[in-house]
Amino acid sequence: KNTSFICLCCCGEGGTGHIPLKEMPTVQLDTHHMGVWGVGVATQKVNLNQVPLGRDTNSLVLRHDGSVYHNNEEKNRLPANSLPQEGDIVGITYDHVELNLYLNGKNMHCPASGIRGTVYPVVYVDDSAILDCQFSDFYHTAPQGFEKILFEQQIF
């Protein structure tokens, strides 16, 4: 397999990024400064200039308040005593149907689904939030059947 990784540090007033997904990826976030943030998956049609994401059918995201949104509907929520705090590691897995969340390596058992089509990882920050995104060399072992994001490549 040809594999690649990217490490992205997001900080300051607004910011987003996306990379095409292949296979069943895992992403981990290290929360450094709590502000407004979100992480999940989105199609290419998502409006990256309108945060929070999860307002339309083109994104499925965990928001900083522990809610998971898709199509402006709360699909699930982290348990109240498990909201990410500064320094926590948030893990995300996506198997092309279901998004699952992990906090400091522990499965939060709050799956969410509903997005359709080709999706990309998406991260946004606002209100001085700082997140480190780890797409490989994870702090916690990825769940069985998941690995770092594999990038689609065209060979001519």
SVG drawing of the C-alpha trace seen along z (x, -y; Angstrom):
<svg xmlns="http://www.w3.org/2000/svg" viewBox="-32 -35 36 40">
<polyline fill="none" stroke="black" stroke-width="0.4" points="0.0,0.0 1.1,-3.5 0.5,-5.5 1.1,-9.1 0.2,-11.2 -0.2,-14.8 0.1,-16.6 -1.9,-19.8 -1.8,-22.4 -4.8,-24.7 -4.9,-27.9 -6.2,-31.4 -9.3,-32.9 -10.8,-30.4 -9.2,-27.7 -10.2,-24.5 -8.5,-21.7 -9.5,-18.6 -7.7,-15.6 -9.4,-12.9 -10.1,-9.7 -9.4,-6.1 -10.0,-2.9 -10.9,-3.3 -9.0,-6.2 -8.3,-7.3 -7.6,-10.9 -6.5,-12.1 -6.7,-15.7 -4.7,-17.1 -6.7,-20.0 -4.4,-22.8 -6.6,-25.8 -10.4,-25.4 -12.4,-27.7 -14.9,-26.9 -13.8,-23.9 -15.1,-20.9 -13.8,-17.8 -15.4,-15.1 -16.0,-14.4 -17.4,-16.4 -18.0,-16.3 -16.4,-18.6 -19.6,-20.6 -19.4,-21.7 -19.2,-25.5 -16.0,-25.8 -16.7,-29.5 -19.7,-28.8 -18.9,-27.4 -20.0,-25.5 -20.1,-22.7 -22.9,-20.1 -25.5,-22.5 -26.2,-20.7 -26.0,-17.3 -22.4,-17.9 -20.7,-17.5 -20.9,-15.3 -18.8,-16.8 -18.1,-16.6 -18.4,-20.1 -16.6,-21.6 -19.7,-21.2 -19.7,-17.4 -22.6,-17.3 -22.3,-15.5 -24.2,-17.3 -25.3,-16.4 -27.9,-18.3 -28.5,-20.7 -29.6,-17.8 -27.9,-16.5 -27.1,-12.9 -25.4,-12.0 -23.7,-13.6 -20.7,-12.7 -21.6,-11.9 -21.7,-15.1 -18.8,-13.9 -16.7,-13.2 -16.5,-16.6 -12.9,-17.2 -10.9,-19.4 -7.6,-21.2 -4.9,-18.5 -7.3,-15.7 -6.9,-13.5 -10.0,-13.1 -9.9,-10.2 -12.2,-9.8 -12.8,-6.7 -14.9,-6.6 -15.8,-3.4 -17.6,-5.0 -20.9,-4.6 -20.4,-5.5 -18.3,-8.1 -17.1,-7.0 -15.4,-9.0 -12.7,-8.2 -11.5,-10.3 -8.0,-9.6 -8.1,-6.2 -11.5,-5.2 -14.5,-4.5 -17.3,-7.0 -20.0,-4.7 -21.8,-7.5 -21.7,-6.7 -23.2,-9.0 -24.0,-8.5 -26.0,-10.0 -23.5,-11.6 -23.3,-10.1 -20.7,-10.0 -16.9,-10.7 -15.9,-12.4 -12.8,-14.2 -11.6,-14.8 -12.5,-18.3 -11.2,-20.4 -12.2,-24.0 -11.3,-26.3 -12.5,-29.7 -12.4,-31.8 -8.6,-31.3 -8.9,-27.4 -5.7,-25.5 -5.8,-21.8 -3.0,-19.6 -4.2,-17.0 -2.4,-13.7 -3.0,-11.6 -0.3,-9.0 2.0,-8.1 -1.0,-8.3 -0.9,-8.9 -3.3,-6.0 -3.5,-2.8 -6.0,-3.0 -9.0,-0.6 -8.7,2.8 -9.4,2.5 -8.4,-1.2 -5.2,-2.8 -3.8,-6.2 -5.4,-7.9 -4.3,-6.5 -4.2,-9.0 -5.6,-8.2 -2.8,-8.5 -3.0,-8.5 0.0,-7.0 0.4,-7.9"/>
</svg>
